[in-house]
Structures are given as C-alpha cells and as structure tokens.
Amino acid sequence: MPVDPNSLPYRPNVGALIFNAEGRVFIARRTDMPGAGGPLSEGTWQCPQGGIDEGEDPRTAVLREVGEEIGTDRVTILAEHPDWIQYDLPDALIGHALGGRYRGQTQKWFALRFTGTESDIQLDSHLPAEFDAWMWVDLASLPSHSVGFKKPIYERLVKDFGQFAVAG
C-alpha cells in the first residue's frame, strides 16, 4: 500500500555552502547514487548536509555534519540563511529514502568559509563514507550539479549567498 506523503513530517536538516578563498563552492559526489566511483563527470553531486539531532542547535549541527562528511573542522560560519527551505521527495522515493519516515526535508542553510588546506579534507574519516570525490565549482554552476529535485534549492542559494562567491 502506498504511503501518503501528506501523512509524513519533514526531517529537520542543515546544509553547508562551503566557500574557499577564491570564492568557489565545495561539492562532493555521493557514494550511494549511480555513477559513484566513475569519472568525475558522473554521479550525483551535492553540498554537505545532514540531519539535526534531537535538541541540537542548527549552527552546531552544520559544523558536526561538515566534520562527519568531509573530515574537517577548518570552516567558519559566514552567514545563516534566514529561512527554513523545504523540499519534497519525488513520489518514487516516498517511503524509501530518509528511512521511509519523511516526506522531504526542511533545511537551514549556512554559508561557511573553508580555512584549511585541501589536505584537511578527508572523505573517509567517518565510515561509511558518504562521498567518494570532491571538487570546487563556481557558485553559478552549482544548480547544474545537483539532484534534480534539489535544483530549486541550489538556485535560491546561488542568489541568496552570492555575496560570498568572491575571493576572501
């Protein structure tokens, strides 16, 4: 019997737009999607993001998620998006993705500045690794790398966090 998406809540989540000193944005390729392990042009790419633990502050959660997903704490928070941004999972993923318990996610996004060196990024520091490859991209190109149903979120972030896409 199909799950009624309207009966499911949104999962609280944080997302990190990590800018390097040249104003480019960090993205990484998911290990659990088609194309993982192949040429860099393949796969599903996204910014680090993850769930907020019960009682956890979003600012604490985003720093924890960055540490878990890309293996570094060499970031500083530049800005917090003023809104919670929601997305719904596609119908085919309802009841399957996110443990089958959510209709989508409500996300608090942060702009962060990467303060380390590239050797500080360790995708395998927390196993199982969520990502198998990473790169820096121009902010304007971010939506073209995203999962289709998340593209509107990335388009909004390009506009709302555009001031951080400068060398700093």
Residue frames as a rotation matrix with the C-alpha (Angstrom) as fourth column:
MET 1
0.581 0.814 0.000 0.00
0.814 -0.581 0.000 0.00
0.000 0.000 -1.000 0.00
PRO 2
-0.092 -0.653 0.752 1.49
0.574 -0.652 -0.495 3.37
0.813 0.387 0.435 -1.00
VAL 3
-0.349 -0.135 -0.927 2.47
0.890 -0.359 -0.282 5.84
-0.295 -0.923 0.246 1.68
ASP 4
0.678 0.587 0.443 0.54
0.663 -0.748 -0.025 9.13
0.316 0.311 -0.896 1.72
PRO 5
-0.333 -0.905 0.265 3.25
0.676 -0.425 -0.602 11.83
0.658 -0.022 0.753 1.68
ASN 6
-0.047 0.389 0.920 0.92
-0.313 -0.880 0.357 14.25
0.949 -0.271 0.163 3.49
SER 7
0.905 0.395 -0.159 0.92
-0.010 0.395 0.919 11.93
0.425 -0.830 0.361 6.49
LEU 8
0.343 -0.875 -0.342 4.71
0.918 0.390 -0.077 12.20
0.201 -0.287 0.936 6.88
PRO 9
0.795 -0.133 -0.592 6.69
0.181 -0.879 0.441 15.03
-0.579 -0.458 -0.675 8.51
TYR 10
0.729 -0.678 0.097 9.69
-0.176 -0.323 -0.930 16.89
0.662 0.660 -0.355 7.13
ARG 11
0.517 -0.660 -0.545 13.09
0.849 0.477 0.228 15.90
0.109 -0.580 0.807 8.52
PRO 12
0.936 -0.273 -0.222 14.99
-0.193 -0.926 0.323 18.81
-0.294 -0.260 -0.920 10.14
ASN 13
0.508 -0.744 0.434 18.27
0.859 0.476 -0.189 19.22
-0.065 0.469 0.881 8.27
VAL 14
0.511 -0.443 -0.736 21.21
-0.162 -0.891 0.424 21.57
-0.844 -0.097 -0.528 7.80
GLY 15
0.743 -0.328 0.584 23.17
0.668 0.301 -0.681 22.33
0.048 0.896 0.442 4.66
ALA 16
0.315 -0.754 -0.577 26.62
0.240 -0.524 0.817 23.85
-0.918 -0.396 0.016 4.13
LEU 17
0.903 -0.224 0.367 27.72
0.298 -0.291 -0.909 26.03
0.310 0.930 -0.196 1.22
ILE 18
0.507 -0.807 -0.304 31.47
0.462 -0.043 0.886 25.99
-0.728 -0.589 0.351 1.83
PHE 19
0.977 -0.188 0.101 33.41
-0.033 -0.601 -0.799 28.73
0.211 0.777 -0.593 0.04
ASN 20
0.306 -0.940 -0.152 37.18
0.946 0.283 0.156 28.57
-0.103 -0.191 0.976 -0.46
ALA 21
-0.141 -0.466 -0.873 39.48
0.436 -0.821 0.368 31.59
-0.889 -0.329 0.319 -0.55
GLU 22
-0.974 -0.212 0.084 38.80
0.155 -0.344 0.926 32.01
-0.167 0.915 0.368 -4.29
GLY 23
-0.473 0.867 -0.156 35.04
-0.753 -0.490 -0.439 32.15
-0.457 -0.090 0.885 -3.72
ARG 24
-0.420 0.304 -0.855 34.37
-0.562 0.653 0.508 28.69
0.712 0.694 -0.103 -5.22
VAL 25
0.259 0.692 0.674 31.97
-0.965 0.211 0.154 26.21
-0.036 -0.690 0.722 -3.60
PHE 26
-0.804 -0.523 0.281 32.72
-0.553 0.832 -0.033 22.69
-0.217 -0.182 -0.959 -2.33
ILE 27
0.452 0.879 -0.151 30.65
-0.892 0.449 -0.054 19.84
0.020 0.160 0.987 -3.75
ALA 28
-0.644 -0.624 0.443 31.11
-0.642 0.756 0.130 16.11
-0.415 -0.201 -0.887 -3.33
ARG 29
-0.290 0.483 -0.826 29.87
-0.702 0.479 0.527 13.00
0.651 0.733 0.200 -5.13
ARG 30
0.294 0.532 0.794 27.55
-0.924 0.372 0.092 10.69
-0.246 -0.760 0.601 -3.19
THR 31
-0.779 -0.624 0.071 28.67
-0.603 0.775 0.189 7.08
-0.173 0.105 -0.979 -2.78
ASP 32
-0.592 0.611 0.525 25.11
0.192 0.740 -0.644 5.73
-0.782 -0.281 -0.556 -2.78
MET 33
0.463 0.745 -0.480 23.95
-0.322 -0.363 -0.874 7.07
-0.826 0.559 0.071 -6.13
PRO 34
0.745 -0.165 0.646 24.56
0.603 0.580 -0.547 5.91
-0.285 0.798 0.532 -9.73
GLY 35
0.744 -0.536 0.399 27.93
0.078 -0.524 -0.848 6.97
0.664 0.662 -0.348 -11.12
ALA 36
0.757 -0.500 0.421 29.87
-0.592 -0.252 0.765 6.78
-0.277 -0.828 -0.487 -7.86
GLY 37
0.279 -0.769 0.576 33.42
0.071 0.614 0.786 5.60
-0.958 -0.178 0.226 -8.39
GLY 38
0.491 -0.049 0.870 33.37
0.855 0.216 -0.471 6.52
-0.165 0.975 0.148 -12.06
PRO 39
-0.441 -0.638 0.632 34.83
0.756 -0.643 -0.121 9.50
0.484 0.424 0.766 -13.92
LEU 40
-0.812 0.058 -0.581 34.35
0.403 -0.664 -0.630 12.85
-0.422 -0.746 0.515 -12.18
SER 41
-0.836 0.525 -0.158 31.74
-0.506 -0.627 0.592 13.82
0.212 0.575 0.790 -14.76
GLU 42
-0.253 0.757 -0.603 29.42
0.073 0.636 0.768 11.08
0.965 0.150 -0.216 -13.49
GLY 43
-0.580 0.078 -0.811 27.39
0.766 0.390 -0.511 10.64
0.276 -0.918 -0.286 -10.34
THR 44
0.546 0.806 0.228 25.29
0.544 -0.548 0.635 12.78
0.637 -0.222 -0.738 -8.05
TRP 45
-0.586 -0.809 0.055 26.99
0.577 -0.464 -0.672 15.82
0.569 -0.362 0.738 -6.54
GLN 46
0.614 0.775 0.146 25.82
0.439 -0.490 0.753 17.91
0.656 -0.399 -0.641 -3.63
CYS 47
-0.151 -0.549 0.822 26.91
-0.565 -0.634 -0.527 20.20
0.811 -0.544 -0.215 -0.83
PRO 48
-0.859 -0.162 -0.485 27.36
0.278 0.648 -0.709 18.66
0.429 -0.744 -0.512 2.63
GLN 49
-0.206 0.835 0.511 24.10
-0.799 -0.445 0.404 18.35
0.565 -0.325 0.759 4.51
GLY 50
-0.664 0.006 -0.747 22.57
0.251 0.944 -0.215 16.19
0.704 -0.330 -0.629 7.19
GLY 51
0.296 0.924 -0.244 20.02
0.474 0.080 0.877 15.72
0.829 -0.375 -0.414 9.90
ILE 52
-0.284 -0.240 0.928 19.73
-0.644 -0.669 -0.370 17.77
0.710 -0.703 0.035 13.06
ASP 53
-0.660 0.000 -0.751 19.85
0.433 0.817 -0.380 15.60
0.614 -0.576 -0.539 16.17
GLU 54
0.426 0.878 -0.219 17.08
0.644 -0.124 0.755 15.94
0.636 -0.463 -0.618 18.77
GLY 55
0.828 0.014 -0.560 17.68
0.476 -0.546 0.689 19.15
-0.296 -0.838 -0.459 20.75
GLU 56
-0.182 -0.976 0.116 20.69
0.877 -0.108 0.467 20.16
-0.444 0.187 0.876 18.62
ASP 57
0.306 0.151 -0.940 21.19
-0.096 -0.977 -0.188 23.78
-0.947 0.148 -0.284 17.55
PRO 58
0.951 0.108 0.289 21.41
0.263 0.209 -0.942 24.16
-0.162 0.972 0.171 13.73
ARG 59
0.627 -0.779 -0.016 24.77
-0.723 -0.575 -0.383 26.00
0.289 0.252 -0.924 13.99
THR 60
-0.076 -0.610 0.788 26.21
-0.759 0.548 0.351 23.12
-0.646 -0.572 -0.505 15.99
ALA 61
0.511 0.383 0.770 24.64
0.106 0.860 -0.498 20.61
-0.853 0.336 0.399 13.59
VAL 62
0.982 -0.131 -0.134 26.16
-0.157 -0.180 -0.971 22.15
0.104 0.975 -0.197 10.46
LEU 63
0.172 -0.976 0.132 29.67
-0.974 -0.188 -0.126 22.10
0.148 -0.107 -0.983 11.95
ARG 64
-0.059 -0.125 0.990 29.17
-0.484 0.871 0.081 18.49
-0.873 -0.475 -0.112 13.09
GLU 65
0.789 0.450 0.418 27.91
0.129 0.544 -0.829 17.44
-0.600 0.708 0.372 9.66
VAL 66
0.744 -0.599 -0.296 30.86
-0.591 -0.384 -0.709 19.07
0.311 0.703 -0.640 7.89
GLY 67
-0.143 -0.833 0.534 33.22
-0.962 0.244 0.123 17.21
-0.233 -0.496 -0.836 10.21
GLU 68
0.076 0.251 0.965 31.47
-0.203 0.951 -0.231 13.90
-0.976 -0.179 0.124 9.66
GLU 69
0.842 0.442 0.311 31.02
0.182 0.310 -0.933 14.18
-0.509 0.842 0.181 5.91
ILE 70
0.822 -0.557 0.119 34.25
-0.004 -0.214 -0.977 15.79
0.569 0.803 -0.179 4.76
GLY 71
0.543 -0.613 -0.574 36.51
0.786 0.612 0.089 15.16
0.297 -0.499 0.814 7.74
THR 72
-0.582 -0.775 0.247 37.49
0.616 -0.619 -0.488 18.68
0.531 -0.132 0.837 8.71
ASP 73
0.368 0.635 -0.679 36.54
0.894 -0.443 0.071 21.38
-0.255 -0.633 -0.731 11.18
ARG 74
-0.626 -0.729 -0.276 38.51
0.579 -0.672 0.461 24.00
-0.522 0.129 0.843 9.25
VAL 75
-0.313 0.611 0.727 35.47
0.652 -0.418 0.632 26.18
0.691 0.672 -0.268 8.49
THR 76
-0.876 0.186 -0.446 33.91
0.248 -0.620 -0.745 29.28
-0.415 -0.763 0.497 9.95
ILE 77
0.022 0.962 0.271 30.27
0.963 0.053 -0.266 30.31
-0.270 0.267 -0.925 9.66
LEU 78
-0.925 -0.287 0.249 29.81
0.364 -0.857 0.365 33.39
0.109 0.429 0.897 7.47
ALA 79
-0.608 0.791 0.064 26.01
-0.787 -0.612 0.078 33.53
0.101 -0.004 0.995 7.44
GLU 80
-0.761 0.535 0.365 22.85
0.321 0.801 -0.505 31.64
-0.563 -0.267 -0.782 8.28
HIS 81
-0.763 0.565 0.314 20.02
0.231 -0.215 0.949 31.66
0.603 0.797 0.033 5.75
PRO 82
-0.781 0.458 0.424 17.05
-0.624 -0.583 -0.520 33.50
0.008 -0.671 0.741 7.30
ASP 83
0.235 0.961 -0.145 14.53
-0.968 0.245 0.059 30.88
0.093 0.126 0.988 6.14
TRP 84
-0.349 -0.133 0.928 13.96
-0.197 0.978 0.066 27.18
-0.916 -0.160 -0.368 6.55
ILE 85
-0.264 0.180 -0.948 13.82
-0.963 -0.101 0.249 25.83
-0.051 0.979 0.200 2.99
GLN 86
0.042 0.381 0.924 11.72
-0.358 0.869 -0.342 22.73
-0.933 -0.317 0.173 2.35
TYR 87
-0.465 -0.009 -0.885 11.75
-0.868 0.200 0.454 20.18
0.173 0.980 -0.101 -0.39
ASP 88
0.511 0.679 0.527 9.55
-0.666 0.700 -0.257 17.18
-0.543 -0.220 0.810 -1.06
LEU 89
-0.579 -0.635 0.512 10.96
-0.203 0.720 0.664 13.86
-0.790 0.280 -0.546 -2.16
PRO 90
-0.551 0.406 -0.729 9.85
-0.776 0.072 0.627 12.61
0.307 0.911 0.275 -5.57
ASP 91
0.440 0.870 0.220 6.92
-0.895 0.407 0.181 10.17
0.068 -0.277 0.959 -5.31
ALA 92
0.574 -0.245 -0.782 9.15
-0.146 0.908 -0.392 7.18
0.806 0.339 0.485 -6.14
LEU 93
-0.499 -0.859 -0.113 11.31
0.033 0.112 -0.993 7.90
0.866 -0.499 -0.028 -3.06
ILE 94
-0.078 0.557 0.827 8.46
-0.927 -0.346 0.145 8.40
0.368 -0.755 0.543 -0.57
GLY 95
0.845 0.422 0.329 8.54
-0.529 0.748 0.401 5.54
-0.077 -0.512 0.855 1.91
HIS 96
0.770 -0.632 -0.082 12.09
0.555 0.728 -0.403 4.58
0.315 0.265 0.911 0.87
ALA 97
-0.157 -0.860 0.485 14.55
0.364 -0.507 -0.782 7.49
0.918 0.054 0.392 1.15
LEU 98
-0.422 -0.121 0.898 15.31
-0.627 -0.677 -0.386 9.07
0.654 -0.726 0.210 4.53
GLY 99
-0.978 -0.037 0.204 14.44
-0.174 0.682 -0.710 5.82
-0.113 -0.730 -0.674 6.26
GLY 100
-0.609 0.793 -0.008 10.94
0.487 0.382 0.785 5.93
0.626 0.475 -0.619 4.80
ARG 101
-0.233 0.492 -0.839 9.79
0.953 -0.057 -0.298 8.17
-0.194 -0.869 -0.456 7.64
TYR 102
-0.312 0.015 -0.950 9.75
0.152 -0.986 -0.065 11.60
-0.938 -0.165 0.306 5.96
ARG 103
0.689 0.612 0.388 8.12
0.543 -0.081 -0.836 13.35
-0.480 0.787 -0.388 3.00
GLY 104
0.508 -0.596 0.622 11.20
0.387 -0.488 -0.782 15.52
0.770 0.638 -0.017 2.49
GLN 105
-0.202 -0.652 -0.731 13.40
0.978 -0.094 -0.186 17.84
0.052 -0.753 0.656 4.47
THR 106
0.928 0.273 0.253 13.20
0.242 -0.959 0.147 21.30
0.283 -0.076 -0.956 5.97
GLN 107
0.220 -0.974 -0.052 16.67
0.934 0.226 -0.277 22.76
0.281 0.012 0.960 5.77
LYS 108
0.905 -0.188 -0.382 18.58
-0.011 -0.907 0.421 25.56
-0.426 -0.376 -0.823 7.46
TRP 109
0.613 -0.690 0.385 21.46
0.688 0.227 -0.690 26.50
0.388 0.687 0.614 5.14
PHE 110
0.687 -0.520 -0.507 24.73
0.135 -0.594 0.793 28.14
-0.714 -0.613 -0.338 6.13
ALA 111
0.781 -0.619 0.083 27.50
-0.070 -0.219 -0.973 29.84
0.621 0.754 -0.215 4.17
LEU 112
0.808 -0.586 -0.061 30.89
0.221 0.206 0.953 28.80
-0.546 -0.784 0.296 5.53
ARG 113
0.613 -0.728 -0.307 34.47
-0.746 -0.406 -0.528 29.81
0.260 0.553 -0.792 4.70
PHE 114
0.862 -0.437 -0.256 36.98
0.449 0.893 -0.011 26.98
0.234 -0.106 0.967 4.35
THR 115
0.798 -0.563 0.215 40.07
-0.603 -0.742 0.294 27.98
-0.006 -0.364 -0.931 6.35
GLY 116
0.461 -0.625 0.630 42.22
-0.070 0.682 0.728 24.88
-0.884 -0.380 0.271 5.89
THR 117
-0.481 -0.605 -0.634 44.26
-0.796 -0.001 0.605 23.31
-0.367 0.796 -0.481 3.14
GLU 118
0.211 0.625 -0.752 42.97
-0.878 0.459 0.135 20.74
0.430 0.632 0.645 0.70
SER 119
-0.531 -0.465 -0.708 44.81
-0.133 0.871 -0.472 18.01
0.837 -0.157 -0.525 2.61
ASP 120
-0.855 0.293 0.428 42.46
-0.471 -0.090 -0.878 18.73
-0.218 -0.952 0.215 5.56
ILE 121
0.162 0.951 -0.263 39.56
-0.985 0.138 -0.107 17.29
-0.066 0.276 0.959 3.55
GLN 122
-0.903 -0.422 0.083 39.27
-0.427 0.903 -0.050 13.58
-0.054 -0.080 -0.995 4.37
LEU 123
-0.157 0.935 -0.317 36.13
-0.865 0.024 0.501 12.00
0.477 0.353 0.805 2.90
ASP 124
0.172 0.177 -0.969 36.83
0.030 0.982 0.184 8.67
0.985 -0.061 0.163 4.62
SER 125
-0.758 -0.507 0.409 37.29
-0.348 -0.216 -0.912 10.00
0.551 -0.834 -0.012 8.16
HIS 126
-0.409 0.723 0.557 33.77
-0.691 0.154 -0.707 8.84
-0.597 -0.673 0.436 9.12
LEU 127
-0.918 -0.012 -0.395 32.67
-0.295 0.686 0.665 5.46
0.264 0.727 -0.634 7.80
PRO 128
0.038 -0.203 0.978 30.73
0.921 0.388 0.045 4.57
-0.389 0.899 0.202 5.85
ALA 129
-0.809 -0.424 -0.407 31.88
0.228 -0.865 0.447 7.46
-0.541 0.269 0.797 3.68
GLU 130
0.265 0.953 -0.147 29.05
0.284 -0.223 -0.933 9.49
-0.921 0.206 -0.329 2.19
PHE 131
0.830 -0.060 -0.555 31.19
-0.490 -0.553 -0.673 10.89
-0.266 0.831 -0.489 -0.62
ASP 132
0.586 -0.654 0.479 33.92
0.601 0.747 0.285 9.41
-0.544 0.121 0.830 -2.84
ALA 133
-0.346 -0.679 0.648 35.16
0.912 -0.405 0.063 12.51
0.219 0.613 0.759 -4.70
TRP 134
0.466 0.481 -0.743 35.04
0.627 -0.772 -0.107 16.28
-0.625 -0.416 -0.661 -4.31
MET 135
-0.385 -0.577 0.721 35.80
0.886 -0.450 0.112 19.50
0.260 0.682 0.684 -6.20
TRP 136
-0.410 0.209 -0.888 35.45
0.284 -0.896 -0.342 23.25
-0.867 -0.392 0.308 -6.06
VAL 137
-0.263 0.402 0.877 32.96
0.958 0.001 0.287 24.79
0.115 0.916 -0.386 -8.52
ASP 138
-0.937 0.068 0.344 31.83
-0.036 -0.994 0.099 28.28
0.348 0.080 0.934 -9.42
LEU 139
-0.725 0.689 0.010 28.73
-0.037 -0.025 -0.999 29.19
-0.688 -0.725 0.044 -7.44
ALA 140
-0.185 0.699 -0.691 26.72
-0.899 -0.404 -0.168 29.91
-0.397 0.590 0.703 -10.59
SER 141
-0.391 -0.027 -0.920 27.24
-0.661 0.704 0.260 26.32
0.640 0.710 -0.293 -11.79
LEU 142
-0.852 -0.012 0.523 26.02
-0.458 0.501 -0.734 24.75
-0.253 -0.865 -0.433 -8.53
PRO 143
0.109 0.974 0.198 22.43
-0.701 0.216 -0.680 24.04
-0.705 -0.065 0.706 -9.72
SER 144
0.403 0.038 -0.915 23.72
-0.852 0.382 -0.359 22.14
0.335 0.924 0.186 -12.77
HIS 145
-0.623 -0.698 -0.354 25.47
-0.473 0.696 -0.540 19.64
0.623 -0.169 -0.764 -10.48
SER 146
-0.626 0.360 0.692 22.52
-0.721 0.071 -0.689 18.99
-0.297 -0.930 0.216 -8.17
VAL 147
-0.781 0.545 0.306 19.97
0.536 0.835 -0.120 16.22
-0.321 0.070 -0.944 -7.86
GLY 148
-0.658 0.508 0.556 17.01
0.409 -0.379 0.830 17.31
0.632 0.774 0.042 -9.98
PHE 149
0.367 0.917 -0.159 14.51
0.651 -0.131 0.748 17.72
0.664 -0.378 -0.645 -7.14
LYS 150
0.297 -0.329 -0.896 17.01
0.813 -0.405 0.419 19.80
-0.501 -0.853 0.147 -5.13
LYS 151
-0.389 -0.522 0.759 17.83
0.881 -0.452 0.140 22.13
0.270 0.723 0.636 -8.03
PRO 152
0.419 0.582 0.698 15.38
0.354 -0.812 0.465 24.88
0.836 0.052 -0.546 -6.92
ILE 153
0.886 -0.179 -0.428 17.10
0.397 -0.185 0.899 24.99
-0.240 -0.966 -0.093 -3.51
TYR 154
-0.075 -0.996 0.042 20.53
0.849 -0.042 0.526 25.41
-0.523 0.075 0.849 -5.09
GLU 155
-0.162 0.088 0.983 19.18
0.747 -0.640 0.180 28.10
0.645 0.763 0.038 -7.43
ARG 156
0.833 0.513 0.206 17.90
0.231 -0.661 0.714 30.01
0.503 -0.547 -0.669 -4.42
LEU 157
0.664 -0.640 -0.387 21.20
0.521 0.025 0.853 29.61
-0.536 -0.768 0.350 -2.53
VAL 158
-0.224 -0.726 0.651 23.16
0.972 -0.219 0.091 30.94
0.076 0.652 0.754 -5.53
LYS 159
0.147 0.382 0.912 21.10
0.362 -0.879 0.310 34.11
0.920 0.285 -0.268 -5.33
ASP 160
0.907 0.403 0.123 20.94
0.039 -0.371 0.928 34.41
0.419 -0.837 -0.352 -1.55
PHE 161
0.688 -0.715 -0.125 24.60
0.306 0.130 0.943 33.61
-0.658 -0.687 0.308 -0.77
GLY 162
0.727 -0.357 0.587 26.12
0.613 -0.050 -0.789 35.16
0.311 0.933 0.183 -3.91
GLN 163
0.821 -0.406 0.401 27.99
-0.449 -0.894 0.013 37.81
0.353 -0.190 -0.916 -1.92
PHE 164
0.555 -0.626 0.548 30.32
-0.425 0.353 0.834 35.11
-0.715 -0.695 -0.070 -0.55
ALA 165
0.701 -0.256 0.666 31.44
0.616 0.687 -0.386 33.97
-0.359 0.681 0.639 -4.02
VAL 166
0.813 -0.532 0.237 34.33
-0.301 -0.731 -0.612 36.41
0.499 0.427 -0.754 -4.03
ALA 167
0.022 -0.881 -0.473 37.93
0.459 0.430 -0.778 35.85
0.888 -0.200 0.414 -3.15
GLY 168
0.755 0.288 0.589 38.39
-0.358 -0.572 0.738 36.37
0.550 -0.768 -0.329 0.54
